Amino acid sequence: MGGTQLGTAAAGEVADGMKRILAFTKKNTNGAAPFGNGPDGPGRKLLQSSDGDGGGGGDGDGSSDGGDMNRVGTGCSKDDITIFQGETAPLPNGIPAYTVQIVNMCVSGCSISDIHINCGWFSSARLVNPRVFRRMDYNDCLVNDGQPLGPGQTLSFQYANTFPYPLSVSSVAC
């Protein structure tokens, strides 16, 4: 549920007898696979059938605001923002480093601004541009200085810390 998942794909034989190991890191905080079906279940629900699914919102927060119902259109929600996080080369002093990508998965017509992230006591041994990502308070980080992230736009930054911070979207403005 919203944690960083680390894994290594099975080693595959390459034609010359060498083994290739693929390593991956995935952070998907909204529980939806960005494309198609993911290992945790079906991908993003785009439309709800006319016979319904028993009512209620579909965004997992218990509200009945429509959630991800009727996702074709100009509406947006915090579920349209996806966060990916992966380990990168450590700093020269050995502190692990991480790359974060924040993506507006909406295809068109939905610039999302005032993106706030649950980030705990986020801090970094590597300077992070505060216009890109900054901690406002405990568990409240602001993305892109509050400015809009356009449809399909990706924002990325790197930070260094002894452990990766679990990052998830807390709120957005549409």
Rosetta constraint file for C-alpha pairs under 8 A:
AtomPair CA 1 CA 29 HARMONIC 7.62 0.50
AtomPair CA 1 CA 31 HARMONIC 7.30 0.50
AtomPair CA 2 CA 27 HARMONIC 7.29 0.50
AtomPair CA 2 CA 28 HARMONIC 6.56 0.50
AtomPair CA 2 CA 29 HARMONIC 4.59 0.50
AtomPair CA 2 CA 30 HARMONIC 7.07 0.50
AtomPair CA 2 CA 31 HARMONIC 7.04 0.50
AtomPair CA 2 CA 166 HARMONIC 7.49 0.50
AtomPair CA 2 CA 167 HARMONIC 7.99 0.50
AtomPair CA 2 CA 168 HARMONIC 7.06 0.50
AtomPair CA 3 CA 27 HARMONIC 6.89 0.50
AtomPair CA 3 CA 29 HARMONIC 7.37 0.50
AtomPair CA 3 CA 166 HARMONIC 6.02 0.50
AtomPair CA 4 CA 25 HARMONIC 7.47 0.50
AtomPair CA 4 CA 26 HARMONIC 6.42 0.50
AtomPair CA 4 CA 27 HARMONIC 5.11 0.50
AtomPair CA 4 CA 28 HARMONIC 7.88 0.50
AtomPair CA 4 CA 85 HARMONIC 7.59 0.50
AtomPair CA 4 CA 164 HARMONIC 7.97 0.50
AtomPair CA 4 CA 166 HARMONIC 6.46 0.50
AtomPair CA 5 CA 25 HARMONIC 6.09 0.50
AtomPair CA 5 CA 26 HARMONIC 5.60 0.50
AtomPair CA 5 CA 27 HARMONIC 6.38 0.50
AtomPair CA 6 CA 24 HARMONIC 6.58 0.50
AtomPair CA 6 CA 25 HARMONIC 4.90 0.50
AtomPair CA 6 CA 26 HARMONIC 6.74 0.50
AtomPair CA 7 CA 23 HARMONIC 6.51 0.50
AtomPair CA 7 CA 24 HARMONIC 6.00 0.50
AtomPair CA 7 CA 25 HARMONIC 6.55 0.50
AtomPair CA 8 CA 21 HARMONIC 7.33 0.50
AtomPair CA 8 CA 22 HARMONIC 6.13 0.50
AtomPair CA 8 CA 23 HARMONIC 4.63 0.50
AtomPair CA 8 CA 24 HARMONIC 6.20 0.50
AtomPair CA 9 CA 21 HARMONIC 6.66 0.50
AtomPair CA 9 CA 22 HARMONIC 5.40 0.50
AtomPair CA 9 CA 23 HARMONIC 6.15 0.50
AtomPair CA 9 CA 24 HARMONIC 7.57 0.50
AtomPair CA 10 CA 21 HARMONIC 6.77 0.50
AtomPair CA 10 CA 22 HARMONIC 7.42 0.50
AtomPair CA 11 CA 19 HARMONIC 6.14 0.50
AtomPair CA 11 CA 20 HARMONIC 5.67 0.50
AtomPair CA 11 CA 21 HARMONIC 4.74 0.50
AtomPair CA 11 CA 22 HARMONIC 7.12 0.50
AtomPair CA 12 CA 19 HARMONIC 5.72 0.50
AtomPair CA 12 CA 20 HARMONIC 5.62 0.50
AtomPair CA 12 CA 21 HARMONIC 6.80 0.50
AtomPair CA 13 CA 17 HARMONIC 6.14 0.50
AtomPair CA 13 CA 18 HARMONIC 6.23 0.50
AtomPair CA 13 CA 19 HARMONIC 4.95 0.50
AtomPair CA 13 CA 20 HARMONIC 6.65 0.50
AtomPair CA 14 CA 18 HARMONIC 5.45 0.50
AtomPair CA 14 CA 19 HARMONIC 5.85 0.50
AtomPair CA 14 CA 20 HARMONIC 6.75 0.50
AtomPair CA 24 CA 86 HARMONIC 7.53 0.50
AtomPair CA 25 CA 85 HARMONIC 6.72 0.50
AtomPair CA 25 CA 86 HARMONIC 5.07 0.50
AtomPair CA 25 CA 87 HARMONIC 7.25 0.50
AtomPair CA 26 CA 84 HARMONIC 5.82 0.50
AtomPair CA 26 CA 85 HARMONIC 6.15 0.50
AtomPair CA 26 CA 86 HARMONIC 6.72 0.50
AtomPair CA 27 CA 83 HARMONIC 6.05 0.50
AtomPair CA 27 CA 84 HARMONIC 4.52 0.50
AtomPair CA 27 CA 85 HARMONIC 5.44 0.50
AtomPair CA 27 CA 86 HARMONIC 7.87 0.50
AtomPair CA 28 CA 32 HARMONIC 7.01 0.50
AtomPair CA 28 CA 33 HARMONIC 7.21 0.50
AtomPair CA 28 CA 82 HARMONIC 6.19 0.50
AtomPair CA 28 CA 83 HARMONIC 5.84 0.50
AtomPair CA 28 CA 84 HARMONIC 6.15 0.50
AtomPair CA 29 CA 82 HARMONIC 6.58 0.50
AtomPair CA 29 CA 83 HARMONIC 6.40 0.50
AtomPair CA 29 CA 167 HARMONIC 7.32 0.50
AtomPair CA 29 CA 168 HARMONIC 5.22 0.50
AtomPair CA 29 CA 169 HARMONIC 7.20 0.50
AtomPair CA 30 CA 79 HARMONIC 5.84 0.50
AtomPair CA 30 CA 82 HARMONIC 6.83 0.50
AtomPair CA 30 CA 168 HARMONIC 7.52 0.50
AtomPair CA 30 CA 169 HARMONIC 7.81 0.50
AtomPair CA 31 CA 40 HARMONIC 7.60 0.50
AtomPair CA 32 CA 38 HARMONIC 7.62 0.50
AtomPair CA 32 CA 41 HARMONIC 7.96 0.50
AtomPair CA 32 CA 42 HARMONIC 7.28 0.50
AtomPair CA 32 CA 43 HARMONIC 5.08 0.50
AtomPair CA 32 CA 44 HARMONIC 5.21 0.50
AtomPair CA 33 CA 37 HARMONIC 6.19 0.50
AtomPair CA 33 CA 38 HARMONIC 5.11 0.50
AtomPair CA 33 CA 40 HARMONIC 7.96 0.50
AtomPair CA 33 CA 41 HARMONIC 7.99 0.50
AtomPair CA 33 CA 42 HARMONIC 7.14 0.50
AtomPair CA 33 CA 43 HARMONIC 4.54 0.50
AtomPair CA 33 CA 44 HARMONIC 6.35 0.50
AtomPair CA 34 CA 43 HARMONIC 6.58 0.50
AtomPair CA 34 CA 44 HARMONIC 6.94 0.50
AtomPair CA 34 CA 82 HARMONIC 7.78 0.50
AtomPair CA 34 CA 105 HARMONIC 7.41 0.50
AtomPair CA 35 CA 43 HARMONIC 6.35 0.50
AtomPair CA 35 CA 44 HARMONIC 7.70 0.50
AtomPair CA 36 CA 42 HARMONIC 6.92 0.50
AtomPair CA 36 CA 43 HARMONIC 5.02 0.50
AtomPair CA 36 CA 44 HARMONIC 7.53 0.50
AtomPair CA 37 CA 41 HARMONIC 6.12 0.50
AtomPair CA 37 CA 42 HARMONIC 4.41 0.50
AtomPair CA 37 CA 43 HARMONIC 4.58 0.50
AtomPair CA 38 CA 42 HARMONIC 6.03 0.50
AtomPair CA 38 CA 43 HARMONIC 6.15 0.50
AtomPair CA 45 CA 68 HARMONIC 6.74 0.50
AtomPair CA 45 CA 69 HARMONIC 7.60 0.50
AtomPair CA 45 CA 71 HARMONIC 7.61 0.50
AtomPair CA 46 CA 68 HARMONIC 7.15 0.50
AtomPair CA 46 CA 69 HARMONIC 7.08 0.50
AtomPair CA 46 CA 70 HARMONIC 6.45 0.50
AtomPair CA 46 CA 71 HARMONIC 5.01 0.50
AtomPair CA 46 CA 72 HARMONIC 6.62 0.50
AtomPair CA 47 CA 68 HARMONIC 7.97 0.50
AtomPair CA 47 CA 69 HARMONIC 5.96 0.50
AtomPair CA 47 CA 70 HARMONIC 4.93 0.50
AtomPair CA 47 CA 71 HARMONIC 6.02 0.50
AtomPair CA 47 CA 72 HARMONIC 7.13 0.50
AtomPair CA 48 CA 52 HARMONIC 6.42 0.50
AtomPair CA 48 CA 53 HARMONIC 7.84 0.50
AtomPair CA 48 CA 69 HARMONIC 5.74 0.50
AtomPair CA 48 CA 70 HARMONIC 6.30 0.50
AtomPair CA 49 CA 53 HARMONIC 7.94 0.50
AtomPair CA 56 CA 62 HARMONIC 7.43 0.50
AtomPair CA 56 CA 63 HARMONIC 6.88 0.50
AtomPair CA 56 CA 64 HARMONIC 4.75 0.50
AtomPair CA 56 CA 65 HARMONIC 7.88 0.50
AtomPair CA 56 CA 66 HARMONIC 7.30 0.50
AtomPair CA 57 CA 61 HARMONIC 7.94 0.50
AtomPair CA 57 CA 62 HARMONIC 6.71 0.50
AtomPair CA 57 CA 63 HARMONIC 5.58 0.50
AtomPair CA 57 CA 64 HARMONIC 4.04 0.50
AtomPair CA 57 CA 65 HARMONIC 5.68 0.50
AtomPair CA 57 CA 66 HARMONIC 4.68 0.50
AtomPair CA 57 CA 67 HARMONIC 4.76 0.50
AtomPair CA 57 CA 68 HARMONIC 7.29 0.50
AtomPair CA 57 CA 69 HARMONIC 7.37 0.50
AtomPair CA 58 CA 64 HARMONIC 7.71 0.50
AtomPair CA 58 CA 66 HARMONIC 6.50 0.50
AtomPair CA 58 CA 67 HARMONIC 4.56 0.50
AtomPair CA 58 CA 68 HARMONIC 5.25 0.50
AtomPair CA 58 CA 69 HARMONIC 6.41 0.50
AtomPair CA 59 CA 63 HARMONIC 7.69 0.50
AtomPair CA 59 CA 66 HARMONIC 7.76 0.50
AtomPair CA 59 CA 67 HARMONIC 4.37 0.50
AtomPair CA 59 CA 68 HARMONIC 5.69 0.50
AtomPair CA 59 CA 79 HARMONIC 7.40 0.50
AtomPair CA 60 CA 67 HARMONIC 7.82 0.50
AtomPair CA 63 CA 67 HARMONIC 7.69 0.50
AtomPair CA 66 CA 70 HARMONIC 8.00 0.50
AtomPair CA 67 CA 77 HARMONIC 7.54 0.50
AtomPair CA 68 CA 77 HARMONIC 7.85 0.50
AtomPair CA 68 CA 79 HARMONIC 7.85 0.50
AtomPair CA 71 CA 75 HARMONIC 7.24 0.50
AtomPair CA 71 CA 76 HARMONIC 7.93 0.50
AtomPair CA 73 CA 109 HARMONIC 7.93 0.50
AtomPair CA 74 CA 108 HARMONIC 7.62 0.50
AtomPair CA 74 CA 109 HARMONIC 5.49 0.50
AtomPair CA 74 CA 110 HARMONIC 5.99 0.50
AtomPair CA 75 CA 110 HARMONIC 6.81 0.50
AtomPair CA 75 CA 174 HARMONIC 7.47 0.50
AtomPair CA 76 CA 80 HARMONIC 6.57 0.50
AtomPair CA 76 CA 106 HARMONIC 7.58 0.50
AtomPair CA 76 CA 110 HARMONIC 6.15 0.50
AtomPair CA 76 CA 112 HARMONIC 7.52 0.50
AtomPair CA 76 CA 174 HARMONIC 5.97 0.50
AtomPair CA 77 CA 81 HARMONIC 7.88 0.50
AtomPair CA 77 CA 172 HARMONIC 7.00 0.50
AtomPair CA 77 CA 173 HARMONIC 7.96 0.50
AtomPair CA 77 CA 174 HARMONIC 7.10 0.50
AtomPair CA 78 CA 169 HARMONIC 6.46 0.50
AtomPair CA 78 CA 170 HARMONIC 7.35 0.50
AtomPair CA 78 CA 171 HARMONIC 5.98 0.50
AtomPair CA 78 CA 172 HARMONIC 5.62 0.50
AtomPair CA 80 CA 104 HARMONIC 5.77 0.50
AtomPair CA 80 CA 105 HARMONIC 5.14 0.50
AtomPair CA 80 CA 106 HARMONIC 5.65 0.50
AtomPair CA 81 CA 102 HARMONIC 6.81 0.50
AtomPair CA 81 CA 103 HARMONIC 5.59 0.50
AtomPair CA 81 CA 104 HARMONIC 4.75 0.50
AtomPair CA 81 CA 105 HARMONIC 5.98 0.50
AtomPair CA 81 CA 106 HARMONIC 7.94 0.50
AtomPair CA 81 CA 169 HARMONIC 7.14 0.50
AtomPair CA 82 CA 102 HARMONIC 5.86 0.50
AtomPair CA 82 CA 103 HARMONIC 5.24 0.50
AtomPair CA 82 CA 104 HARMONIC 6.61 0.50
AtomPair CA 82 CA 105 HARMONIC 6.79 0.50
AtomPair CA 82 CA 169 HARMONIC 7.86 0.50
AtomPair CA 83 CA 100 HARMONIC 7.02 0.50
AtomPair CA 83 CA 101 HARMONIC 5.75 0.50
AtomPair CA 83 CA 102 HARMONIC 4.63 0.50
AtomPair CA 83 CA 103 HARMONIC 6.37 0.50
AtomPair CA 83 CA 167 HARMONIC 7.31 0.50
AtomPair CA 83 CA 168 HARMONIC 6.97 0.50
AtomPair CA 83 CA 169 HARMONIC 7.95 0.50
AtomPair CA 84 CA 100 HARMONIC 5.75 0.50
AtomPair CA 84 CA 101 HARMONIC 5.12 0.50
AtomPair CA 84 CA 102 HARMONIC 6.51 0.50
AtomPair CA 85 CA 98 HARMONIC 6.73 0.50
AtomPair CA 85 CA 99 HARMONIC 5.67 0.50
AtomPair CA 85 CA 100 HARMONIC 4.44 0.50
AtomPair CA 85 CA 101 HARMONIC 6.34 0.50
AtomPair CA 86 CA 98 HARMONIC 5.47 0.50
AtomPair CA 86 CA 99 HARMONIC 5.35 0.50
AtomPair CA 86 CA 100 HARMONIC 6.60 0.50
AtomPair CA 87 CA 96 HARMONIC 7.40 0.50
AtomPair CA 87 CA 97 HARMONIC 5.94 0.50
AtomPair CA 87 CA 98 HARMONIC 4.31 0.50
AtomPair CA 87 CA 99 HARMONIC 6.24 0.50
AtomPair CA 88 CA 96 HARMONIC 7.47 0.50
AtomPair CA 88 CA 97 HARMONIC 5.34 0.50
AtomPair CA 88 CA 98 HARMONIC 5.15 0.50
AtomPair CA 88 CA 99 HARMONIC 6.32 0.50
AtomPair CA 89 CA 96 HARMONIC 7.05 0.50
AtomPair CA 89 CA 97 HARMONIC 6.07 0.50
AtomPair CA 89 CA 98 HARMONIC 7.90 0.50
AtomPair CA 90 CA 94 HARMONIC 5.54 0.50
AtomPair CA 90 CA 95 HARMONIC 5.46 0.50
AtomPair CA 90 CA 96 HARMONIC 4.33 0.50
AtomPair CA 90 CA 97 HARMONIC 4.86 0.50
AtomPair CA 90 CA 160 HARMONIC 7.57 0.50
AtomPair CA 91 CA 95 HARMONIC 5.31 0.50
AtomPair CA 91 CA 96 HARMONIC 6.44 0.50
AtomPair CA 91 CA 97 HARMONIC 6.55 0.50
AtomPair CA 91 CA 160 HARMONIC 7.37 0.50
AtomPair CA 95 CA 125 HARMONIC 7.91 0.50
AtomPair CA 95 CA 160 HARMONIC 6.31 0.50
AtomPair CA 95 CA 161 HARMONIC 6.08 0.50
AtomPair CA 95 CA 162 HARMONIC 5.92 0.50
AtomPair CA 96 CA 160 HARMONIC 5.64 0.50
AtomPair CA 96 CA 161 HARMONIC 5.82 0.50
AtomPair CA 96 CA 162 HARMONIC 5.77 0.50
AtomPair CA 96 CA 163 HARMONIC 7.23 0.50
AtomPair CA 97 CA 158 HARMONIC 6.90 0.50
AtomPair CA 97 CA 159 HARMONIC 5.65 0.50
AtomPair CA 97 CA 160 HARMONIC 4.07 0.50
AtomPair CA 97 CA 161 HARMONIC 6.35 0.50
AtomPair CA 98 CA 158 HARMONIC 5.49 0.50
AtomPair CA 98 CA 159 HARMONIC 5.44 0.50
AtomPair CA 98 CA 160 HARMONIC 6.10 0.50
AtomPair CA 98 CA 164 HARMONIC 7.03 0.50
AtomPair CA 99 CA 156 HARMONIC 7.01 0.50
AtomPair CA 99 CA 157 HARMONIC 5.80 0.50
AtomPair CA 99 CA 158 HARMONIC 4.35 0.50
AtomPair CA 99 CA 159 HARMONIC 6.62 0.50
AtomPair CA 100 CA 156 HARMONIC 5.41 0.50
AtomPair CA 100 CA 157 HARMONIC 5.48 0.50
AtomPair CA 100 CA 158 HARMONIC 6.10 0.50
AtomPair CA 101 CA 154 HARMONIC 6.47 0.50
AtomPair CA 101 CA 155 HARMONIC 5.68 0.50
AtomPair CA 101 CA 156 HARMONIC 4.32 0.50
AtomPair CA 101 CA 157 HARMONIC 6.83 0.50
AtomPair CA 102 CA 154 HARMONIC 5.63 0.50
AtomPair CA 102 CA 155 HARMONIC 5.19 0.50
AtomPair CA 102 CA 156 HARMONIC 6.17 0.50
AtomPair CA 103 CA 152 HARMONIC 6.69 0.50
AtomPair CA 103 CA 153 HARMONIC 5.94 0.50
AtomPair CA 103 CA 154 HARMONIC 4.41 0.50
AtomPair CA 103 CA 155 HARMONIC 6.46 0.50
AtomPair CA 104 CA 112 HARMONIC 7.46 0.50
AtomPair CA 104 CA 149 HARMONIC 6.47 0.50
AtomPair CA 104 CA 150 HARMONIC 6.73 0.50
AtomPair CA 104 CA 151 HARMONIC 5.68 0.50
AtomPair CA 104 CA 152 HARMONIC 5.13 0.50
AtomPair CA 104 CA 153 HARMONIC 5.58 0.50
AtomPair CA 104 CA 154 HARMONIC 6.49 0.50
AtomPair CA 105 CA 151 HARMONIC 6.70 0.50
AtomPair CA 105 CA 152 HARMONIC 5.41 0.50
AtomPair CA 105 CA 153 HARMONIC 7.82 0.50
AtomPair CA 106 CA 110 HARMONIC 6.38 0.50
AtomPair CA 106 CA 151 HARMONIC 5.19 0.50
AtomPair CA 106 CA 152 HARMONIC 6.03 0.50
AtomPair CA 107 CA 151 HARMONIC 5.34 0.50
AtomPair CA 107 CA 152 HARMONIC 5.82 0.50
AtomPair CA 108 CA 151 HARMONIC 5.25 0.50
AtomPair CA 108 CA 152 HARMONIC 7.65 0.50
AtomPair CA 109 CA 151 HARMONIC 6.71 0.50
AtomPair CA 110 CA 150 HARMONIC 6.74 0.50
AtomPair CA 110 CA 151 HARMONIC 5.80 0.50
AtomPair CA 110 CA 174 HARMONIC 6.93 0.50
AtomPair CA 111 CA 148 HARMONIC 5.57 0.50
AtomPair CA 111 CA 149 HARMONIC 5.50 0.50
AtomPair CA 111 CA 150 HARMONIC 4.29 0.50
AtomPair CA 111 CA 151 HARMONIC 5.70 0.50
AtomPair CA 111 CA 174 HARMONIC 6.66 0.50
AtomPair CA 112 CA 148 HARMONIC 5.02 0.50
AtomPair CA 112 CA 149 HARMONIC 5.26 0.50
AtomPair CA 112 CA 150 HARMONIC 6.48 0.50
AtomPair CA 112 CA 151 HARMONIC 7.95 0.50
AtomPair CA 112 CA 172 HARMONIC 6.62 0.50
AtomPair CA 112 CA 173 HARMONIC 5.90 0.50
AtomPair CA 112 CA 174 HARMONIC 4.98 0.50
AtomPair CA 113 CA 146 HARMONIC 5.65 0.50
AtomPair CA 113 CA 147 HARMONIC 5.20 0.50
AtomPair CA 113 CA 148 HARMONIC 3.87 0.50
AtomPair CA 113 CA 149 HARMONIC 6.07 0.50
AtomPair CA 113 CA 172 HARMONIC 6.12 0.50
AtomPair CA 113 CA 173 HARMONIC 5.16 0.50
AtomPair CA 113 CA 174 HARMONIC 6.34 0.50
AtomPair CA 114 CA 142 HARMONIC 7.10 0.50
AtomPair CA 114 CA 143 HARMONIC 7.15 0.50
AtomPair CA 114 CA 145 HARMONIC 7.70 0.50
AtomPair CA 114 CA 146 HARMONIC 4.09 0.50
AtomPair CA 114 CA 147 HARMONIC 6.27 0.50
AtomPair CA 114 CA 148 HARMONIC 7.02 0.50
AtomPair CA 114 CA 171 HARMONIC 7.72 0.50
AtomPair CA 114 CA 172 HARMONIC 5.34 0.50
AtomPair CA 114 CA 173 HARMONIC 5.44 0.50
AtomPair CA 115 CA 142 HARMONIC 5.99 0.50
AtomPair CA 115 CA 143 HARMONIC 5.44 0.50
AtomPair CA 115 CA 144 HARMONIC 7.77 0.50
AtomPair CA 115 CA 146 HARMONIC 6.23 0.50
AtomPair CA 115 CA 169 HARMONIC 7.37 0.50
AtomPair CA 115 CA 170 HARMONIC 7.83 0.50
AtomPair CA 115 CA 171 HARMONIC 5.98 0.50
AtomPair CA 115 CA 172 HARMONIC 4.48 0.50
AtomPair CA 115 CA 173 HARMONIC 6.88 0.50
AtomPair CA 116 CA 140 HARMONIC 6.22 0.50
AtomPair CA 116 CA 141 HARMONIC 5.49 0.50
AtomPair CA 116 CA 142 HARMONIC 4.79 0.50
AtomPair CA 116 CA 143 HARMONIC 6.32 0.50
AtomPair CA 116 CA 169 HARMONIC 6.11 0.50
AtomPair CA 116 CA 170 HARMONIC 5.55 0.50
AtomPair CA 116 CA 171 HARMONIC 5.21 0.50
AtomPair CA 116 CA 172 HARMONIC 6.27 0.50
AtomPair CA 117 CA 139 HARMONIC 7.32 0.50
AtomPair CA 117 CA 140 HARMONIC 5.67 0.50
AtomPair CA 117 CA 141 HARMONIC 4.98 0.50
AtomPair CA 117 CA 142 HARMONIC 6.41 0.50
AtomPair CA 117 CA 143 HARMONIC 7.47 0.50
AtomPair CA 117 CA 167 HARMONIC 6.42 0.50
AtomPair CA 117 CA 168 HARMONIC 5.48 0.50
AtomPair CA 117 CA 169 HARMONIC 4.45 0.50
AtomPair CA 117 CA 170 HARMONIC 5.15 0.50
AtomPair CA 117 CA 171 HARMONIC 7.12 0.50
AtomPair CA 118 CA 139 HARMONIC 4.73 0.50
AtomPair CA 118 CA 140 HARMONIC 5.30 0.50
AtomPair CA 118 CA 141 HARMONIC 6.52 0.50
AtomPair CA 118 CA 166 HARMONIC 7.87 0.50
AtomPair CA 118 CA 167 HARMONIC 5.62 0.50
AtomPair CA 118 CA 168 HARMONIC 5.19 0.50
AtomPair CA 118 CA 169 HARMONIC 6.01 0.50
AtomPair CA 118 CA 170 HARMONIC 5.66 0.50
AtomPair CA 119 CA 135 HARMONIC 7.68 0.50
AtomPair CA 119 CA 138 HARMONIC 7.45 0.50
AtomPair CA 119 CA 139 HARMONIC 4.54 0.50
AtomPair CA 119 CA 140 HARMONIC 5.96 0.50
AtomPair CA 119 CA 141 HARMONIC 6.12 0.50
AtomPair CA 119 CA 165 HARMONIC 6.55 0.50
AtomPair CA 119 CA 166 HARMONIC 6.48 0.50
AtomPair CA 119 CA 167 HARMONIC 5.20 0.50
AtomPair CA 119 CA 168 HARMONIC 7.17 0.50
AtomPair CA 120 CA 138 HARMONIC 5.51 0.50
AtomPair CA 120 CA 139 HARMONIC 3.89 0.50
AtomPair CA 120 CA 140 HARMONIC 7.15 0.50
AtomPair CA 120 CA 165 HARMONIC 7.43 0.50
AtomPair CA 120 CA 166 HARMONIC 7.91 0.50
AtomPair CA 121 CA 135 HARMONIC 7.77 0.50
AtomPair CA 121 CA 137 HARMONIC 7.90 0.50
AtomPair CA 121 CA 138 HARMONIC 5.45 0.50
AtomPair CA 121 CA 139 HARMONIC 6.25 0.50
AtomPair CA 122 CA 135 HARMONIC 6.47 0.50
AtomPair CA 122 CA 138 HARMONIC 7.96 0.50
AtomPair CA 122 CA 139 HARMONIC 7.69 0.50
AtomPair CA 122 CA 165 HARMONIC 6.90 0.50
AtomPair CA 123 CA 135 HARMONIC 7.93 0.50
AtomPair CA 123 CA 161 HARMONIC 7.37 0.50
AtomPair CA 124 CA 128 HARMONIC 7.28 0.50
AtomPair CA 124 CA 159 HARMONIC 5.31 0.50
AtomPair CA 124 CA 160 HARMONIC 5.00 0.50
AtomPair CA 124 CA 161 HARMONIC 5.57 0.50
AtomPair CA 125 CA 159 HARMONIC 6.96 0.50
AtomPair CA 125 CA 160 HARMONIC 5.10 0.50
AtomPair CA 125 CA 161 HARMONIC 6.09 0.50
AtomPair CA 126 CA 158 HARMONIC 7.60 0.50
AtomPair CA 126 CA 159 HARMONIC 5.45 0.50
AtomPair CA 126 CA 160 HARMONIC 5.36 0.50
AtomPair CA 127 CA 159 HARMONIC 7.15 0.50
AtomPair CA 128 CA 132 HARMONIC 7.43 0.50
AtomPair CA 128 CA 133 HARMONIC 6.78 0.50
AtomPair CA 128 CA 134 HARMONIC 7.65 0.50
AtomPair CA 128 CA 157 HARMONIC 6.96 0.50
AtomPair CA 128 CA 158 HARMONIC 6.87 0.50
AtomPair CA 128 CA 159 HARMONIC 6.48 0.50
AtomPair CA 129 CA 133 HARMONIC 6.43 0.50
AtomPair CA 129 CA 134 HARMONIC 7.64 0.50
AtomPair CA 130 CA 134 HARMONIC 4.83 0.50
AtomPair CA 130 CA 145 HARMONIC 7.38 0.50
AtomPair CA 131 CA 143 HARMONIC 7.47 0.50
AtomPair CA 131 CA 144 HARMONIC 5.49 0.50
AtomPair CA 131 CA 145 HARMONIC 4.74 0.50
AtomPair CA 132 CA 143 HARMONIC 5.63 0.50
AtomPair CA 132 CA 144 HARMONIC 4.32 0.50
AtomPair CA 132 CA 145 HARMONIC 6.14 0.50
AtomPair CA 132 CA 155 HARMONIC 7.69 0.50
AtomPair CA 132 CA 156 HARMONIC 8.00 0.50
AtomPair CA 132 CA 157 HARMONIC 7.43 0.50
AtomPair CA 133 CA 141 HARMONIC 6.69 0.50
AtomPair CA 133 CA 142 HARMONIC 5.71 0.50
AtomPair CA 133 CA 143 HARMONIC 4.74 0.50
AtomPair CA 133 CA 144 HARMONIC 6.13 0.50
AtomPair CA 133 CA 145 HARMONIC 7.14 0.50
AtomPair CA 133 CA 157 HARMONIC 7.84 0.50
AtomPair CA 134 CA 141 HARMONIC 5.31 0.50
AtomPair CA 134 CA 142 HARMONIC 5.47 0.50
AtomPair CA 134 CA 143 HARMONIC 6.91 0.50
AtomPair CA 135 CA 139 HARMONIC 7.70 0.50
AtomPair CA 135 CA 140 HARMONIC 5.92 0.50
AtomPair CA 135 CA 141 HARMONIC 4.10 0.50
AtomPair CA 135 CA 142 HARMONIC 6.38 0.50
AtomPair CA 136 CA 140 HARMONIC 5.59 0.50
AtomPair CA 136 CA 141 HARMONIC 5.40 0.50
AtomPair CA 136 CA 142 HARMONIC 6.69 0.50
AtomPair CA 137 CA 141 HARMONIC 7.07 0.50
AtomPair CA 142 CA 146 HARMONIC 6.34 0.50
AtomPair CA 143 CA 147 HARMONIC 7.81 0.50
AtomPair CA 144 CA 148 HARMONIC 7.39 0.50
AtomPair CA 144 CA 149 HARMONIC 7.58 0.50
AtomPair CA 144 CA 155 HARMONIC 7.84 0.50
AtomPair CA 149 CA 153 HARMONIC 6.00 0.50
AtomPair CA 149 CA 154 HARMONIC 7.59 0.50
AtomPair CA 149 CA 155 HARMONIC 7.96 0.50
